[in-house]
Amino acid sequence: MLETLSVLVLLGTGLVAGVLFAVAVSVMPALIAMTPDRYVDTHKLLGKRYDRFMPFIVSGSVVVDAVFAVRADESGPRALFIAAALAMTGVAIVSQTRNVPINNRVKKTQPEDLGPDWQDPRTQWRDWHLVRTCFAIAGCTLTAAAVVLS
């Protein structure tokens, strides 16, 4: 059972870190390069599937890291699992309090309604995305180290 949970938490944290990294280095630069109307349409398309799965993967990773922290026999792995759970919690907090509200505003925007007073959210979204990407990479790295030491 513990081996299965180890695989699941490594898979979860790895998926989150990988997806967020790919968005940071590939998707976001492309979105920033687009005209505002094209950006709004593309942003709406990108979030349709991602928004359904990632919160569960992030939350699941937090829970499994926390379970391993409680069950750890040694203080080293315990500390690493706690740090990993906190890092993945950081992903969730930044996502829900920063990126998701921006996503929701963009989803309500009609490209034909964009005018000179439109406040472009791309750089703010990107900056918060980079914060959560760092949390995710830290969470994945800490989880992997804890699993190896367990």
N, C-alpha and C positions, 0 to 999 in steps of 0.2 A: 504493500500500500504506500509506504513512504517513497519507494522508487517511482511509483506512478505520480505521486504528488510532486516529486522533484522534477520529473519531466514536464508536468503541466505548468509549474511555476516558471521554469526556464523557458518554456515555449511562450507563455503569456508575456513575461517581461521582455523576451526577445522580440516577439511580434510588435509590442508597443514601441520599443526603442527603434526597431527597424522601420516601421511605418512612419513614425514621427521624423526620423532622420531622412527618409526618402522625400517626405513632404518638404522638409527644410531645404534640402539641397537641389531638388528638382522641381517640385510642383510650385512652391511659393515663388521662386524667381520667375517662372513662367506666368503666374497670375499677376505679378507686379508689372510685367512687361506688356500686359494686355490693355486695351482701351477699357475705360470703366464699364461700358455696357457689356462688352464681351466678358469681362471679369465677373460681373454679377451673374450672368447666365452660367458661366463655368463653375463658379463657386456653388451655386445651387445644385448643379449636377454632381459635383464631387462629394457632397455631404450626405447624399441619399442613403448609401449603404454603410458608410463608415460610422455615422452617428448611431446606428442600431447596434453595432457589435463592440466597439471599443470601450464604452463604459463598463460592460460586463467583463471584458478581458482585464481591464485595469483593476476593477474591484476584486475580481477573483484572484489576481496576483497579490493584492494587498492581504486578502484573507489567508491565502496559503503561506505567504511569508510570515504572517503573524502566528499561524499555527506552528510552523517550524520554529519560530522564536520561542514559543512556550515549551515546545517539546525538546529543544536542544539540550544536550547533556553538558556542553562546554560553553564557557562565557564568550569565546571568540566567535563561533558560529552564531550564537544567540545575538550578539551585538550586530553582526553583519545582517542577519535576518530582520532585526528591528530597524536598522538603517535602511534596508531595502524596502520594507513596508512603508516607512516614512517617505522615502523618495517617490514611491509609486502613489502614495497619498498626495504628494505634491503635484504629480501629474493630474490627478483627479481634481484637486482644488483649482489649479490654474485653468484647466479645461472648463470646468463648470462655472467659474466666476469671471473668466476673462474671454476665452475663445468662443465658448458657446453663446454668450450674449451677442457677440459680434456676428456670429453665424446667423443667429435669429434675426438680427436687423437686416442683414444682407438678403435673407430669404424673403423678407417682406418688401424688398426694393424691386421696383419694376425698372428695367433698363431704360425705357422711354421717359421715365420720370427724373432721370439724372440731370441735374442742372449745375450751374456754376457754384451753387451753395452746398453741393453734395460733399459730405465729409468722408473722404476716402479712408476706409478702415484697414487697408492692406498692411501698412507699416506697423501699426499697433498690433494687428493680429499676428504678423510675423514675429514681432519682438516677444510677445507672450508665448507663441509657439516655440521659439528657441529656448525659453525658460523651461517649458514642460518637456522639451526634447532632452535637455540636460538632466532633468530629474529622471526621465525614463532610462537614459543610458546609465546613469548612476544606479538606478534600481536593478537593472539587468546585470550590471557588473558586480554589484554587491550580492545579489542572489546567487550568481554563478560562484563567486568566491565562498559563500557560505555553504553551498551544496558540496563543493569540493572538500571543504574542511570538515564537513559533518561525517 
